[in-house]
Amino acid sequence: MSTVSAAATPGTVLADAVFPARRVLARDTALVIGGAVLTGLAAQLSVPVPGSPVPVTGQTFAALLVGTSLGARRGFLSLALYTLVGMAGVPWFAEGSSGAAMPSFGYVLGMLLAATVVGALARRGGDRGVLRTAGTMAVGSAVTYAVGVPYLAVATHISLGEAIAAGLTPFLIGDALKAALAMGALPAAWKLVGRRG
């Protein structure tokens, strides 16, 4: 199957179009591991937020990019690998942390679910146009916060309102910038794949 026909096939995600393979298991394994490593590296791009136990990182953007590019199944497996390896002690969560005891661990769980959701949306074309990509990223961010913010409230013994103020509000501008980056990058990548074929 050519790159053009792969890109045109309904249900195809970017990874399928860029990396068509006869050895699907080997390709998928490499993509899953690569997505986990990318997320771990992006988590190290970290800026503390005054008054919040949750830093601004590249982790969320990477998780959404992994899910969108790999699709729901591989996105889930990639973020599950990232989560399990971090829980086992590899210091690749935000700020070089590991384990499940940190207050921001709920965001890691939220990203696991978000990668799955945005991957499913990408299989339906949610990353092929600017507005669709914006919607896909917004849904992914909402899923991450829907898990992360209540977890933060429980883990730090604060009210939900305080958790929203500490774990959601300071990140909205950054999320808008990340969505804008994705809005340009993902549709452009699809156009590039079409030209290569």
N, C-alpha and C positions, 0 to 999 in steps of 0.2 A: 504494500500500500504506500503510495507516495505521501509526502508531507502534506501536500494540498488536500488530497482526499482524506487523510487522517484528520486534518484540521476541520474539514467540512462535515465530518461524521457527527451526528448528534450524540451527545454523551461523552465526547472527547474532552479531556482537560489538557492544559498546556504541556504537561509532562509527557503525555501520550503523543502529542504532535511533534515535540522537540526530540524525544528519545524513542522512536518506534523501535521495537526489538523483537527478535525471534525468541530470545531467552527472557521471557517475561518475568520469571521469578527472580533472576539475577538483577534485572533492571529495577524491579520494584523494591527489592531488598536494598540496593544501593540508594534509591530515591528516599526510602524511609529513613535509613541511617543518615543520609545527607541532610534531610529536613530536620532531624533531631539535632545534629551538630550545628546547623545554621541557627536554629533557635537558641541553642546554648551560647553560641558566640554573640548573637545579637543581645542576649540578656546581659552581657558584660558591658554594653554601652549603657551606662546607668548614671542618672543624675538624681541625687537626693531631693526630695520635696520637703521644705520646712513644714513641720507640723504633721507630717504623714509618715507612717511606717512603710509606705509603698513608694518606691522610686519611679521616675520616668525611665523607661528602657526601650530598646529596640525589640524586645522579646515579643510583645503583642503583635507588632507589625510582621515579624518573621513568622509567627504562628499562623496568622491569617494568610500570609503569602504562601506558606507551605500548604495549608489546607486548600486554598484556591488553585494552586498549581498542580497539586497531586491528586485532588479529588477526595471524596469523603473517606473511603476505606484507608487509603495510604496516608492521608492527612491524620486520621485518627491514630493509626499505628505509629506514625512518626512522633506525634505529640505524646502518645502513651509511652514510647521508648524514652523520650526526653524526660517525662515525669518519673518513670520508674528508676531510671539511672540516677537522676537527681535525688530521689528518695533514698537510694542505696548509698549515697555519699559523694558522688561526683559533684564538685562545686561549680555547677554551671547554671544555677538559678540566678536571679538578679543579685548583683553585688557579690558574686562568687559564693553564694550560700548553697546549702543543700539540705535535704531532709524535709519532713512534713510539719515541723513544729512552728515555722515562721508565720506571722500574721498574714503575709501576702500569698500563702500557698493556695488559697482559694482562687486566685487569679490564674495560677498554673492549671488548676482543674477546669476553670472556665475556658482557658485557651484550648484545652483538649476537646471540649465540647464545641467550641467555636470553630476550630479547624475542620471538624466533621460537618458542621452546618454549612460553612462557606464552600467546602468541597462539594457538597450536594448541590448548592446553588450554581457553582461553576460548571457542573455537568449539564446544567440547564441553560448555559450561556451567560451566567451572572458576572463573567469577567471579560466579556467581549466588547463592551461599549462603555463610554465614560460614565453615564448615569447608572447603568446596571452595576458597574464596579463600585460606584459610590454606595449604592444600596446594599450590595453584598458586604462591603467593609463595615457599614453602619450596623447591619444585623450581627456580624461577627463580634464587633465591639460591645454591642448590647448584651450578647450572650456571655461574653467574658465578665462584664460588670454584674450581670444577674447572679452569677455564682460568687465572684470575688468580693463584692461589697458586703453581702450578708455574712460571708465567712469572716471577713475582717471585723465586723461588728461582734460576732460571737467570740473570735479569738482574742480580741482586745477588750472585751467587756464594755463596749460603748453602744450607744443607741444607733439605730439604723440611720437616723438623720446625721449623727456625727460621722458615721462611716461613709455616708454619701459625701459629706463635706471634705473628709480626709482622703477617700479612696476613689472618688469619681470626678467631682467638680474640678480639681486641679489638672486633670488629664484631658479635658474636652478639647482644648486648643491643639494640643499635641496630636490627639486622635484625628482632628480635622486635617492637620498637615499630613499625617500618614495616609489618610484616605485620599487626599489630593495626589500624593505620590503614586499610590496604587492606581488611581484613575488615569494617570498618564502612562504608567509602566505596563500594566497588564494588557490593555487594548493595543498598545504599541507592539508588545511582544507577539500578539496574535497576528498583527499585520506583517511583522518581520518573518514569522513562520510561513505565512502565505506566500511571501515573495521568494523565500528560499526554495519552496517547492517548485 
